Amino acid sequence: MLVNYEYTFNNYKKIRNHYGRWECICPKCGAYSSMHRHGTYYRNVVKWKEGKLMETGGEILRLRCRYCHTTNSVLTSDIIPYSSYSRTAVWGLLSICSPPDGTISGAEKKTGISHQTICRFRRKFALSWKVSMPISANAYASSVSLPK
């Protein structure tokens, strides 16, 4: 997967509508600027907006390497790879169930998200209950940017 840190899912249309050259390194073979458009796929993303979870969706761009023929999705900084929840949704859930005011049971009742899912986010993203901690980037992702 390729991650573009300059954009969010809200302005993903700029990425999807780019038909020019892609300045990036293939995560598999390491070839520079070898990627070209290779279609799209539809993906649902759960976002946090005004204290509520909202599900939205859109097309995600795929790029293909000319040398090793692997395909990679172009994701933005707020999309968590292999998850339908965005980073804002995870932080929103963790913020309403963080001590001293919130509990996991209260967050479960307020949002309808299962206790197991909230606990999984807590273990995966909020080490020591520090909600303000940034989520580290995926170690297997390469960075991609649109030419200026």
Buried (B, 14 or more C-beta within 10 A) or exposed (E): BBBBBEBBBEEBEEBBEBEEEBBBBBBEEEBEEBBEBBEBEEBEBBBBEEEEBEEEEBEBBBBBBEEEEBEBBBBBBBBBEEBEBBBBBBBBBBBBBBEEEBBBEEBBEBBEBEEEBBEEBBEEBBEEEEBEEEBEEEEEBBBBBBEE
